[in-house]
Amino acid sequence: MTPISSIMILVTGGAGFIGSEVIRELTSAGLSVLAIDNFDPYYDPILKRHRWETVRNSSHVDFVEGSILDEKLMRQLFESNKFDGVINLAAMAGVRYSIEKPEKYISVNTLGSLRLLELMREFKVNNYVMASTSSLYAGCEMPFTEDSDVRFPLSPYASSKLGAETAAYTYNVNHGISVKVLRYFTVYGPAGRPDMSPFRFIEWVARGEKIQLYGDGKQSRDFTYVSDVAKATVSALQMQDSSFEIINIGGGAERTSILELIQLIEKNIGRKAHIDFLPKSPGDMLHTSANIDKANSILGWSPTTSVEEGIELTVSWHMANQDWLTKIDL
Ligand SMILES: NC(=O)c1ccc[n+]([C@@H]2O[C@H](COP(=O)([O-])OP(=O)(O)OC[C@H]3O[C@@H](n4cnc5c(N)ncnc54)[C@H](O)[C@@H]3O)[C@@H](O)[C@H]2O)c1
């Protein structure tokens, strides 16, 4: 068993899809973790409880149920623990819902990040990694590079993340906090998010229901497998310098169209998909494609899981958990 070190990392959004995988990666590197999550009901918290149970059973982690916006609770956490770093993954994620509830996005994603940075400054915690998003690149030329002009975000979600990125920059400049902003590209994998296409499409095909597809399916994504993303995140934490860096974390191969994704799902489940084509949603990007040269050069990271392998692993997880997954609304 890996020895547990005294290095303690605060992971926000620890019951989330990426958060739980990041915790596994941190603890297998021998680090101790305190995780916080409020089990926000944006999607069925049963999934968050499931992830949390699997992480808790296999790792050395403490967990606090609560909100990063709860100032009293957050202060108590910083007072009673000596954190060596913070990985901020807590967020309202998802472009479509952000158009309905913009205030919630700005509040959790931007204000929540700012409050964390303020506590880090006060308690002298100097290592910050935060999740940002490829959604910032809507309207930019592909493949997206970190220096693309992202000043004009097209959704409240992207705008809330841009606010969080710039807040982090000011804490790097004014207070010397090391900041690594990771712009993730369409993350998928086992125990994923039911608001994202891989999860929904697998479930619809497995349940024998029609896929609800916004657009014509020719839109494409730079799909990135969750354990690759978790490895990149821990590598960013381990850089331990005082720089501010924005780093794309993407699949790095040819992007995959939604229709190709459906074909892979059909192949792995062994059943034909039936599709309802619906109008494209506002705020949705047509294509995403990451330039990941920077992740490669400064983190020594590149993804190792192909979309074919990743979808096979994801479908297997869905098949093994169908008894309770069928209760989740899509
Ligand atoms: N999954 C992707 O494809 C993707 C792509 C780009 C960026 N991101 C970013 O990565 C991070 C993790 O995303 P994810 O896909 O794991 O989403 P997720 O929704 O599964 O995880 C986010 C977690 O944050 C928690 N949370 C929400 N508000 C909170 C609050 N006030 N206090 C404490 N916890 C709170 C939620 O309950 C959830 O468990 C997010 O910042 C997201 O914006 C994800």
The ligand as an SDF file (V2000), in Angstrom:
LIG
                    3D

 44 48  0  0  0  0  0  0  0  0999 V2000
  -16.4220   17.3460  -17.6990 N   0  0  0  0  0  0  0  0  0  0  0  0
  -15.9680   18.1620  -18.6350 C   0  0  0  0  0  0  0  0  0  0  0  0
  -15.9980   17.8370  -19.8180 O   0  0  0  0  0  0  0  0  0  0  0  0
  -15.3790   19.5000  -18.2760 C   0  0  0  0  0  0  0  0  0  0  0  0
  -14.8690   20.2710  -19.3280 C   0  0  0  0  0  0  0  0  0  0  0  0
  -14.3270   21.5160  -19.0250 C   0  0  0  0  0  0  0  0  0  0  0  0
  -14.2530   21.9380  -17.7220 C   0  0  0  0  0  0  0  0  0  0  0  0
  -14.7640   21.1750  -16.7330 N   0  0  0  0  0  0  0  0  0  0  0  0
  -14.6570   21.6860  -15.3590 C   0  0  0  0  0  0  0  0  0  0  0  0
  -14.0700   20.6910  -14.5480 O   0  0  0  0  0  0  0  0  0  0  0  0
  -14.5930   20.7690  -13.2160 C   0  0  0  0  0  0  0  0  0  0  0  0
  -15.1730   19.4470  -12.8070 C   0  0  0  0  0  0  0  0  0  0  0  0
  -16.2270   19.1310  -13.7230 O   0  0  0  0  0  0  0  0  0  0  0  0
  -17.0240   17.7710  -13.7040 P   0  0  0  0  0  0  0  0  0  0  0  0
  -17.2590   17.3870  -15.1000 O   0  0  0  0  0  0  0  0  0  0  0  0
  -16.3840   16.8300  -12.7630 O   0  0  0  0  0  0  0  0  0  0  0  0
  -18.4200   18.3010  -13.1280 O   0  0  0  0  0  0  0  0  0  0  0  0
  -19.2670   17.7830  -11.8700 P   0  0  0  0  0  0  0  0  0  0  0  0
  -20.5210   18.6010  -11.8920 O   0  0  0  0  0  0  0  0  0  0  0  0
  -19.3890   16.3200  -11.9050 O   0  0  0  0  0  0  0  0  0  0  0  0
  -18.3530   18.2170  -10.6520 O   0  0  0  0  0  0  0  0  0  0  0  0
  -18.4410   19.4660  -10.0170 C   0  0  0  0  0  0  0  0  0  0  0  0
  -18.7530   19.2010   -8.5480 C   0  0  0  0  0  0  0  0  0  0  0  0
  -18.8020   20.4610   -7.8760 O   0  0  0  0  0  0  0  0  0  0  0  0
  -19.8180   20.3600   -6.8910 C   0  0  0  0  0  0  0  0  0  0  0  0
  -20.2630   21.6970   -6.5290 N   0  0  0  0  0  0  0  0  0  0  0  0
  -21.0940   22.5470   -7.2050 C   0  0  0  0  0  0  0  0  0  0  0  0
  -21.2810   23.6710   -6.5140 N   0  0  0  0  0  0  0  0  0  0  0  0
  -20.5690   23.5370   -5.3600 C   0  0  0  0  0  0  0  0  0  0  0  0
  -20.3910   24.3710   -4.2300 C   0  0  0  0  0  0  0  0  0  0  0  0
  -20.9770   25.5780   -4.1290 N   0  0  0  0  0  0  0  0  0  0  0  0
  -19.5980   23.9240   -3.2300 N   0  0  0  0  0  0  0  0  0  0  0  0
  -19.0100   22.6970   -3.2880 C   0  0  0  0  0  0  0  0  0  0  0  0
  -19.1520   21.8640   -4.3410 N   0  0  0  0  0  0  0  0  0  0  0  0
  -19.9220   22.2910   -5.3650 C   0  0  0  0  0  0  0  0  0  0  0  0
  -20.9290   19.5450   -7.5450 C   0  0  0  0  0  0  0  0  0  0  0  0
  -21.7880   18.9430   -6.5860 O   0  0  0  0  0  0  0  0  0  0  0  0
  -20.1150   18.5240   -8.3390 C   0  0  0  0  0  0  0  0  0  0  0  0
  -19.9650   17.3150   -7.6200 O   0  0  0  0  0  0  0  0  0  0  0  0
  -15.6100   21.9160  -13.2460 C   0  0  0  0  0  0  0  0  0  0  0  0
  -14.9860   23.0870  -12.8320 O   0  0  0  0  0  0  0  0  0  0  0  0
  -15.9830   22.0200  -14.7060 C   0  0  0  0  0  0  0  0  0  0  0  0
  -16.4310   23.3130  -15.0340 O   0  0  0  0  0  0  0  0  0  0  0  0
  -15.3260   19.9440  -16.9670 C   0  0  0  0  0  0  0  0  0  0  0  0
  1  2  1  0
  2  3  2  0
  2  4  1  0
  4  5  1  0
  4 44  2  0
  5  6  2  0
  6  7  1  0
  7  8  2  0
  8  9  1  0
  8 44  1  0
  9 10  1  0
  9 42  1  0
 10 11  1  0
 11 12  1  0
 11 40  1  0
 12 13  1  0
 13 14  1  0
 14 15  2  0
 14 16  1  0
 14 17  1  0
 17 18  1  0
 18 19  2  0
 18 20  1  0
 18 21  1  0
 21 22  1  0
 22 23  1  0
 23 24  1  0
 23 38  1  0
 24 25  1  0
 25 26  1  0
 25 36  1  0
 26 27  1  0
 26 35  1  0
 27 28  2  0
 28 29  1  0
 29 30  1  0
 29 35  2  0
 30 31  1  0
 30 32  2  0
 32 33  1  0
 33 34  2  0
 34 35  1  0
 36 37  1  0
 36 38  1  0
 38 39  1  0
 40 41  1  0
 40 42  1  0
 42 43  1  0
M  CHG  2   8   1  16  -1
M  END
$$$$
